Structure formats: structure tokens, C-alpha cells
Amino acid sequence: DTTASLEDLVREYDQRSGAPENSFCQDYQALSLRKYRKAGLIAQQVLLLLAELAHNLMIWMKDWFIEAVETPKDASEKTKNAHRKATEMLKSRGLKRLRRDFLALPGKVCFEGNQKVVGIRISPLYPFIQHVSTACKALFQQYEMLVLLDKT
């Protein structure tokens, strides 16, 4: 607004919601963007495009896990409870905590021969292993992949 006084502009600025700022801060922290700055304009643009891709992949991955966990195939009470807890854990995590608590877990990908992925092995010593394994099993069962808790 070009006709507003400076005082009105400052008041409006102070009353904004903060959601965009929180989103940007979360992305910067989750993707460690503050550590990486490029001197050249083209290099910086490429870095930002890669960061945008990484951000979108993390959001999509989180949505895929939540969708898989919210619709369990079997209806036992124990499974429903485990799925509910995994859903709560996933929904409560921002990008930074999702990367730290969910994507950085120690494990190995298991292949059949040299081509087909048949499962993943994740360490049972991981702090959130029950929630992570529940979410992974729910998502990967549609691809006929196993999730094994085993020392890696």
C-alpha cells in the first residue's frame, strides 16, 4: 500500500503470521542451506533448484508414509495402535526432525542378485525404530519389500 503511513506499515509487518518465515527457516535448517553458498549466480541458482527438489521429495515422502500408515491392510488392534502412533510421529515432525529422526537411520538396502530391491535392514537400536519400521512396512509392502530389524 503506497498511501499507508510508515507507522501503519510497521504495525502490519509486526502482525504478520510468521508461517512463511517458519517454512523458510525449516527448509534452511533441514536442508543445511546456510552452509552452502555459491559465488557464481548460475551455481547458486542450481543449488536452489536442487534444494527445492529435495524439499519437495521430503514433503512427498512424508505424505506417502502417512497415507500408507493411515490405511492399514490388516485390522488387528495391535497393528492399528502401532499405525496410529507412527502416524502421530510422522505428522508431528517438521522437515528438520524428519530428516534427523527418520531419514538418517542406519541400515542397508537388500538386493536380489544385482538388480531388484527386496528389502531394507534397519538397526533395532534406533530410538524411534518401532514407528519407523511400522511406517516402512506399511509403505513398502505394496512393492513386496521386506523391512527387517537387524544389526547392520
SVG drawing of the C-alpha trace seen along z (x, -y; Angstrom):
<svg xmlns="http://www.w3.org/2000/svg" viewBox="-10 -8 42 71">
<polyline fill="none" stroke="black" stroke-width="0.4" points="0.0,0.0 1.7,-3.2 -0.6,-5.5 -0.1,-4.0 1.9,-5.8 5.2,-4.3 3.6,-3.6 0.8,-1.5 3.4,0.4 5.4,1.3 2.3,2.4 1.2,4.6 4.7,6.1 4.7,6.9 1.3,8.6 2.0,11.0 1.5,14.7 5.1,15.9 4.1,19.0 6.2,18.2 9.2,17.3 8.9,20.5 8.6,22.6 11.8,21.0 13.7,21.4 12.6,25.1 13.8,25.6 17.1,23.9 17.8,26.0 16.5,29.3 18.5,29.0 21.5,27.3 21.3,24.4 23.1,21.9 26.3,23.9 26.2,23.9 26.5,20.6 27.9,20.3 29.8,17.3 28.5,17.6 24.9,16.8 24.3,19.9 25.8,22.2 23.6,20.5 20.5,21.0 21.4,24.7 21.8,25.1 18.4,23.5 16.8,25.7 18.3,28.8 17.2,27.6 13.7,27.1 13.7,30.6 15.0,32.0 12.3,30.1 9.5,31.4 10.8,35.0 10.8,34.8 7.3,33.4 6.1,36.1 7.9,38.9 6.3,37.7 2.8,37.7 3.4,41.2 4.4,42.6 1.4,41.0 -1.0,42.2 0.4,45.8 0.3,45.9 -3.2,44.4 -4.7,47.2 -3.5,50.5 -4.3,53.7 -5.0,55.9 -7.3,54.8 -5.8,56.2 -5.9,53.9 -2.1,54.1 -1.5,53.1 -4.0,50.2 -2.3,48.9 1.2,49.1 -0.1,47.4 -1.8,44.6 1.5,43.9 3.5,43.9 1.1,41.5 1.3,39.2 5.1,39.3 5.2,38.5 2.7,35.7 4.4,34.1 7.8,33.9 8.9,30.9 11.4,31.3 14.5,30.9 13.3,33.5 12.0,35.8 15.5,35.8 17.2,36.3 14.9,38.9 13.6,40.7 15.9,40.4 19.3,40.7 18.7,44.1 21.5,46.7 20.6,49.5 21.2,51.4 19.3,52.0 19.0,55.7 19.1,56.7 18.1,59.9 21.0,60.5 22.3,57.2 19.1,55.5 15.9,55.9 15.5,54.3 13.8,56.9 14.0,55.2 15.8,53.0 17.6,53.8 17.5,51.2 19.1,51.2 16.9,52.2 18.9,49.9 17.5,46.7 15.4,44.6 12.2,44.4 12.6,47.9 9.0,49.1 7.4,46.1 9.9,46.1 9.6,49.8 5.8,49.6 5.8,46.8 8.3,48.5 6.4,51.8 3.2,50.1 4.7,48.3 6.9,51.0 4.5,53.9 2.8,52.7 6.2,53.2 6.7,56.6 9.7,55.4 10.6,56.6 11.7,54.4 14.0,56.3 15.2,55.2 18.8,56.5 22.2,55.2 23.7,53.6"/>
</svg>
